[in-house]
């Protein structure tokens, strides 16, 4: 139930959770970044920004996230920006949806790994609402989105009392944990221009058909220069407290031609970097074994795509 107040931007919502407890909070729709930040600063930790709402709304409905106020930031024009400039790179406003990202021709042409990963996020209905910035701030240890961004050297643009640029590898500090302060807002993501023709592959193993949960994921990317692959990138998800780059495997692939022996060693380095744990979904040993399968498959897929063979 909601009660409309004042000028139509402020509403009061009442949610009853599964236990029947009533939770009340205000909803404010803003059109300006400064207005949103002012609200966040007025009650740090008790105000939550709303973008797509695919994670926030269920948390509010179940009472897992009690808040005083929800600030709807979807209408802020700078946060809706999606632009590519060859001399600067790709800018993704925080509230750009995955569907909109997938429809952008320059993204499909220049950042194929982003596209492949985004297509595997949840369902079409969720991708129509979920936002690129929201998925970063959720910071799930099993995220399909973060590994692809890590392979692009993505940087988060943050606004609060001061403006900050934070490399994504530092922005996410654990499962559900970021460097974002309670009175700060992630306004966008910046990705440098690719150094050559990017070729990528995102491989994942999920819990079951239709499941959102990724058991293991591996993002692999390289850049083609005159038929040669350079600047290999590799990132894993769901095998540690957060998605991460595998620098040891990248260094090997960047030093050697990817022969069968080199690929086998890269697989071993990726498995050594993984730190999975046992849980009710899968065991650590199984996850580590699947890291090897997916990394090998990803490297071989990248090689096949460069050669023009069917991946």
N, C-alpha and C positions, 0 to 999 in steps of 0.2 A: 504494500500500500504506500502511496506517496501523497504528500500535501504540497500543492504549489504555493509559493510565496513570492511576494514582491513582483519583479519584472519578468518572471518566467525563467530566470537563470538559476534561481535558488529553490530547491525542493527539499522536503523532509521525507526520508524513506523509513519504513518500518519493515524489518525482516524477522520472521520467526524461524529459528533453527529447528533441527530435528528433535531437540529436547523440549521445544515449545517456548524457549526463552526469546524475549523480544529484544531486538537490536535496532536502535535508532541512529541515524546519521543524516547530515545535510549533504546535498548534492549541489555543486556549483558549476555552471558551464562558463568557461572563460574564453576570451578571444585574443589574449595577449600573454606573452611569456612572463613579463614582469608581474602581472596580476596573479598568475599561477604560483610564482616563486614567493610572492608576498603571503599568500595563503599557507604555503608550506612552512614558511618561516614563522608564521603566527603561532603554530602549534606543532613543532617538529615531532614526527613519529605518530601523530594522531590524524594526519591528513594524508590521503593517498591519491596520486594521479590516476586517472582512468583513460586508457587509450582504446585498445580493442576490447578489454574486459574479459577475455577468455579464461584468465586465471583469477583476476580480482573478483569478478561477480560471484563465482562459486564459493570463493573463500568468505565473502560477505554473507552469502545465503546460509552457510553452515555455521557462521559465528566463529570461524577459525581466525578471522582477522578483524577484531573490533576496532572501529575507527570513529572519529568525530565528524569527519567531513571527507567527501570524495570530490575531487576536482577534475572535471571533464576537460581534457586538453585536445580533443580531436579537432576542434574548430580553430586552432591556432595555425595561421597560414604558414609561417616558417617551418613548422614541424611537419607540414604536408609536402615539403619540397622533395623532388626526386630529379636530380640533374647530373649529367656527365659533362665534364669539361676536360679535353685531352691534356691540358697543361696542369690541371689540378687533381683530376680523378673523379670518383663517383661520390656524390653526397646523397645520403638517405635520411630524410627527416624521420624523427622517431615514430610518428604515427602513420607512416606509409604502410599499407597492408601488404601481405605477401602476394595476394592476387594482383595488386597493382605493380609490384616488383616484377612478377613473372610476365606481365604484359609489356614491359619496357624493352624495345628492340635492342638498345645499346647494352643493357644488362645481359640479355640473352647472348649477344655476340661477344662481349668482352669479358664477362664474368660467368662462364658456363658452370663452374662449380657451385656458385651461389644458387643458380637456377635449379640444378639437380638436387641440391639439398632442400631448397624451399619446396619443391614439388613433393617431397617425402614428409613434410611436416603435417601431422594430424590428418584432417580431412578437408575437402573443398570448402565445406561450410565454415570450418575454423579458419582456414586461410583467407577467407573473405573478410574476417573480422580481426584476426590476430595481426599485430604490428611488429615491424622489425626491431623497434626500440623496446617494446614490451617484452619480447622474447629474450633480449639481452638482459634486461633488468630482472627477469625471473631467475636467470642464471642457473638453470637446471643442470645437474651433473650429467644427465643423459640427453642434453640438448642436441638436436640435429642442426641447428642454425649456427651455434657458436663455432664448431670446427671449421665450417666454410669461411666464416669471417676471419678466424685466426690465420687461415692460409692466405688471406688478402692483406695482412698487417693492418687490420681495421683499427681505427681510433675513435673513441667516444668523445663527443662534444657535450660538456656539462656546464650548466648555468646555475648560479646560486648567488652567494655574496660576491663571488668572483667567477670568471669564466675559466674553465680548465679543459685541457685536452689530455685524455688518458688512453694509452694503448690498451686494446681490449684484453691482452694477456694479463694486464695489471688490474683492469677494471673489475673483472670477475675474480673473486678471491676464494670461492668455495661454493658448495651446493647451496643455492639460494642466497648467496652472499656477494655483495658488490662493494666497491669503494665509494658508492654514491651516498652522500650524507642525507639525513632525513629532510633537510631543507634545500636540497638540490634537485635538479631536473635534468635527465638525459634528453637533449634536444635533437641530437642527430648522430649519424655515423659517417665518417670519412674514410674512403678506401682509395689508395693511390692508383694511378693508371697502371695497367699491366705492362711489364717490361718486354713482352712479346706476345705472340698468339697463345693465349692461355688454353690449356687442356686439363680437364679435371674429371674426377670420378668420386662420387660419394657412395660408399657401401655401408649397409646397415643390416643388423639382425634385430628383429623386434620380437616382442613377447608372443604375439599371435596375430592372426588376421584381424585387422581393424583396431589393434592396440595402439595407443599413443606412446607406449614405453619402449625405448630403444635399449636393447640389452648390450649391444656393442655397435659402435659406428666408427668409420675411418674415412677421412677426407684426404684425397691425394690430388696434387696439382703440380704441373710443370709448365714452362713456357718454351714454345718452339721457336728456334732461330735457325733459318736455313736448313730445316729438317732435323736439327739437333735439339735435344731437350736439355734445358738449363733451369736453374732456380727451382729445384724441386721443393715442395712443401708437403708436410704430412701432419695431420692433427687427429687425435683420437677422442672419443666421447664414451661415457658410461663405464670407464675403467679407471676412475680416480675421483677425487673430490670435485674436480672441475674438468672440462675439456682442455686439452693442452697440445702444444706442438711437440713433435718428436725430433729434436735437433740432431741426435746421433744418427738416425736413419737418413735425415735430410743431407747431412754432411757426406755420408757415404755415397748417396745417389748423385750428389753434385761433383764428386771427385772421380767417379768411375762410370763407364758405360753400363747400363742396367742389364748385364748378362744374367743368366740363371743363378750363378754363384753370388753375384752382387745382390740380386733380389732376395735370395735366401738369407743373406746376412742382414739385409734391411729388415726383413721379417723378424729375425731374432732380436734386433735392436728395439724394434717396436714392442715386442712382447716383454723385453726387459724393462722398458719404460713404463709399461702398464702397471697399475696398482689396484686391481679389482678386489672387491670384497665379496664374501658370501652373503646372499640375502634370499628371501623367499622366491625371487624370480629366477636366479641362476647362481651357480657356484663360481668362485674365483678362478678355479682351474679351467672351467669351461669357457669363461669369458676370455681368459688369456689365450687359450687355444684358438678361439674365434678371432682374436686380434690378428693372429698369423694368417688365418684364412682370408679375412677381409682386406688386410694390407696387401697381400700377394695379389688378390683379385683386383684391387684398385690400381696397383702399379701396372699390371698386365693390361687392364682396360685403357689406361692412359696411353701406353705404347701402341695398342691396337688402333686407337683413335687417331694417333699421329700418322700411322701407316695407312690409314684409310680402310682398315679391315673392320669387320663387324665386331663391336665390343662384346 
